Amino acid sequence: MLIEIEGVDGVGKTTQSHLLKSWIRKEKGKKVIVVKDIDSTKVGRSMSKIIRNTKMPPMVELFFFLACKSELHSRVIKPFISKGGVVICDRGIGSFISYFEAQGFKREFLFKVVALATNNMKPIITLLLDVPINEAVRRNMKKENQSIFDKMGESFLGLQREIFLNLSQSRSWVTVEGFKTIKETHLIIRRSLSKELLI
């Protein structure tokens, strides 16, 4: 089972991903891992240093991300799911689409290339954490080590949020209000999963 948690930078994806992991493992007795596109494989971590700190042409950056995604799916996600495990992806297809569509790429093209990179593997459910953009910016500014993604600015994040909300019209997406407390947001996510997936 693949679950993706999405949203712009600053909505709390990482915190909620790990809370969900603990809940599924403890309460449901399932093996669970949390992964990130550019941080969960050796190749990804090597590329991460370049991606996070280097300004590059959008097309070049796109292929860096696709390489990381392909490596992650083939070496980590697919093998773990094949053994009955649950994978929670802190960022997934939605983040890829929203980030590059906000830079001018066509959505149809992005869906095609990401399908190639992931061997057309799709999450069973995508949870979109949504907060007002000014709150996301405020949270990003409080981070000690800011990457180029944290410094995108309110305008870019606003465009990404619009794309996320459009993507969330898909039946496999559930939008979660992320402006509540960490505990309240976690409980909403749990209820959403119990309702949608019966877990």
C-alpha positions as CSV (number, residue, x, y, z in Angstrom):
1,M,0.0,0.0,0.0
2,L,1.3,3.4,-1.0
3,I,0.1,6.6,0.7
4,E,1.3,10.0,-0.3
5,I,1.1,13.1,1.8
6,E,1.2,16.3,-0.1
7,G,1.1,20.1,0.3
8,V,3.3,23.1,-0.2
9,D,6.5,23.6,1.9
10,G,5.6,24.4,5.5
11,V,2.2,22.5,5.9
12,G,3.6,19.8,8.2
13,K,4.0,16.8,5.8
14,T,7.0,15.3,7.5
15,T,5.6,15.6,11.0
16,Q,2.3,14.0,9.9
17,S,4.0,11.3,7.9
18,H,5.9,10.1,11.0
19,L,2.9,10.3,13.2
20,L,0.9,8.2,10.7
21,K,3.7,5.7,10.5
22,S,3.7,5.2,14.3
23,W,-0.1,4.8,14.4
24,I,-0.3,2.3,11.5
25,R,2.6,0.3,13.0
26,K,1.3,0.3,16.6
27,E,-2.4,0.1,16.1
28,K,-2.6,-1.9,12.9
29,G,0.4,-4.1,13.3
30,K,1.7,-3.4,9.8
31,K,5.3,-2.8,8.6
32,V,5.6,0.9,7.6
33,I,8.3,3.1,6.2
34,V,8.4,6.9,5.4
35,V,10.3,7.9,2.3
36,K,11.2,11.1,0.5
37,D,12.0,11.4,-3.2
38,I,15.5,12.9,-2.9
39,D,16.5,11.7,0.6
40,S,15.7,8.0,0.8
41,T,18.3,6.4,-1.5
42,K,22.0,6.8,-1.9
43,V,21.5,8.2,-5.4
44,G,18.8,10.5,-4.2
45,R,21.0,11.9,-1.3
46,S,23.9,12.6,-3.7
47,M,21.6,14.4,-6.1
48,S,19.9,16.2,-3.2
49,K,23.0,18.2,-2.5
50,I,23.0,19.5,-6.1
51,I,19.2,20.1,-6.3
52,R,18.9,21.9,-3.0
53,N,21.8,24.2,-3.5
54,T,22.1,24.8,-7.2
55,K,20.1,27.0,-9.5
56,M,19.6,25.1,-12.8
57,P,17.5,25.2,-15.9
58,P,14.0,23.8,-15.2
59,M,14.3,20.9,-17.7
60,V,17.6,19.8,-16.1
61,E,16.1,19.9,-12.6
62,L,13.1,17.9,-13.9
63,F,15.3,15.1,-15.0
64,F,17.2,15.1,-11.7
65,F,13.9,14.6,-9.9
66,L,12.8,11.9,-12.3
67,A,16.0,10.0,-11.7
68,C,15.5,10.2,-7.9
69,K,11.9,9.1,-8.2
70,S,12.8,6.2,-10.4
71,E,15.5,5.0,-8.1
72,L,13.2,5.3,-5.1
73,H,10.4,3.4,-6.6
74,S,12.5,0.6,-8.0
75,R,14.8,0.1,-5.1
76,V,12.6,0.9,-2.1
77,I,8.9,1.4,-2.6
78,K,8.1,-1.5,-5.0
79,P,10.1,-4.1,-3.0
80,F,8.7,-3.0,0.3
81,I,5.1,-3.1,-0.9
82,S,5.6,-6.4,-2.6
83,K,6.3,-7.9,0.9
84,G,3.1,-6.5,2.3
85,G,4.4,-3.3,3.8
86,V,2.9,0.2,3.8
87,V,4.9,3.1,2.3
88,I,4.2,6.6,3.3
89,C,5.7,9.1,0.8
90,D,6.4,12.5,2.2
91,R,5.9,14.2,-1.1
92,G,5.0,12.3,-4.2
93,I,3.5,12.6,-7.7
94,G,1.4,15.6,-6.6
95,S,4.5,17.6,-5.5
96,F,6.3,16.8,-8.7
97,I,3.3,17.9,-10.8
98,S,2.7,21.1,-8.8
99,Y,6.3,22.2,-8.7
100,F,7.0,21.8,-12.4
101,E,3.6,22.9,-13.6
102,A,4.2,26.1,-11.6
103,Q,7.3,26.6,-13.7
104,G,5.4,26.3,-17.0
105,F,5.4,22.6,-17.9
106,K,2.2,21.1,-19.2
107,R,0.4,18.8,-16.8
108,E,-0.2,16.1,-19.5
109,F,3.6,15.9,-20.2
110,L,4.4,15.8,-16.5
111,F,2.0,12.9,-15.9
112,K,3.5,11.0,-18.8
113,V,7.1,11.3,-17.6
114,V,6.4,10.6,-13.9
115,A,4.5,7.5,-15.0
116,L,7.6,6.3,-16.8
117,A,9.8,7.0,-13.7
118,T,7.5,5.2,-11.3
119,N,6.5,2.3,-13.7
120,N,3.0,3.8,-13.4
121,M,2.7,3.0,-9.7
122,K,0.1,5.2,-8.1
123,P,-0.8,5.8,-4.4
124,I,-4.0,4.2,-3.1
125,I,-4.7,7.5,-1.4
126,T,-3.2,11.0,-1.4
127,L,-3.7,13.3,1.6
128,L,-3.4,17.0,0.8
129,L,-2.5,19.1,3.8
130,D,-3.7,22.6,3.1
131,V,-2.9,25.8,5.0
132,P,-3.1,29.5,4.0
133,I,0.0,30.5,2.1
134,N,1.0,33.3,4.6
135,E,1.1,30.6,7.3
136,A,3.2,28.3,5.2
137,V,5.7,31.1,4.5
138,R,5.8,32.0,8.2
139,R,6.7,28.4,9.0
140,N,9.3,28.2,6.3
141,M,11.0,31.3,7.6
142,K,11.4,29.7,11.0
143,K,13.5,26.8,9.6
144,E,17.1,27.0,10.6
145,N,18.5,25.5,7.4
146,Q,16.5,26.8,4.5
147,S,16.9,25.2,1.0
148,I,16.0,26.9,-2.3
149,F,12.6,25.4,-2.0
150,D,11.9,27.1,1.3
151,K,12.8,30.4,-0.3
152,M,10.4,30.2,-3.3
153,G,8.3,33.0,-1.9
154,E,4.6,33.6,-1.4
155,S,3.7,34.0,-5.1
156,F,5.2,30.7,-6.2
157,L,3.8,28.8,-3.2
158,G,0.4,30.3,-3.9
159,L,0.5,29.0,-7.5
160,Q,1.6,25.6,-6.2
161,R,-1.3,25.6,-3.8
162,E,-3.8,26.3,-6.6
163,I,-2.4,23.4,-8.6
164,F,-2.6,21.1,-5.5
165,L,-6.3,22.1,-4.9
166,N,-7.1,21.4,-8.6
167,L,-5.3,18.0,-8.4
168,S,-7.2,17.2,-5.2
169,Q,-10.5,17.0,-7.2
170,S,-9.4,13.4,-8.1
171,R,-11.4,10.7,-6.2
172,S,-8.2,9.3,-4.7
173,W,-7.3,12.6,-2.9
174,V,-8.5,13.8,0.5
175,T,-7.9,17.4,1.5
176,V,-7.1,17.9,5.2
177,E,-7.1,21.3,7.0
178,G,-3.5,21.6,8.2
179,F,-4.0,24.8,10.1
180,K,-5.2,23.0,13.2
181,T,-2.9,21.6,16.0
182,I,-0.6,18.8,15.1
183,K,-2.7,16.3,17.1
184,E,-6.0,17.5,15.6
185,T,-4.5,17.2,12.1
186,H,-3.3,13.7,12.9
187,L,-6.7,12.6,14.1
188,I,-8.3,13.9,10.9
189,I,-5.8,11.9,8.8
190,R,-6.5,8.8,10.8
191,R,-10.3,9.2,10.4
192,S,-9.8,9.8,6.6
193,L,-7.8,6.6,6.2
194,S,-10.2,4.6,8.3
195,K,-13.1,5.8,6.1
196,E,-11.4,5.6,2.8
197,L,-9.3,2.4,3.3
198,L,-10.9,0.7,6.2
199,I,-7.7,0.4,8.1
